[in-house]
Amino acid sequence: MSVPRPKRFNQKQRLASARGWLHDQKGKNVARAYRKHFGVDWATAFRELELLGIQIPSDYRENILKSVAASAEAKKRKKAEKLAALSDIEQDEIFAYIAGYTDGGAPYGITWDECDDLYDLGEQPD
């Protein structure tokens, strides 16, 4: 399935198409509709709508852009936490993942060979 045509437009094509598209818009949130219709981010939608002569309230624009930045920062922080948790995995030359140790002190878990077999079968461990 291919990407809808308006989402493949470059800026020049979007601006030309948007002139006619804006006349059909009846909703109150034009920026959100523009963003979804043309597949652009918030900053691009605001900038291009201003080029088309649409006034966007500055407080609305600032709130949306702050929210988007905070969301991106939270996503980045969550990814860093996930990577930090993965780096705590115990390994050695025999075991890809050491789940624990027996009473005698011998490690047990998933060996490197077992791990390779899992990936050869197309399975991905969680």
Secondary structure, DSSP 8 states (H G I E B T S, - for coil): ----GGGG--HHHHHHHHHHHHHT--SS-HHHHHHHHHT--HHHHHHHHHHTT----HHHHHHHHHHHHHHHHHHHHHHHHHHHHHTT----SSEEEEEEE-TTS-EEEEEHHHHHHHHHTT----
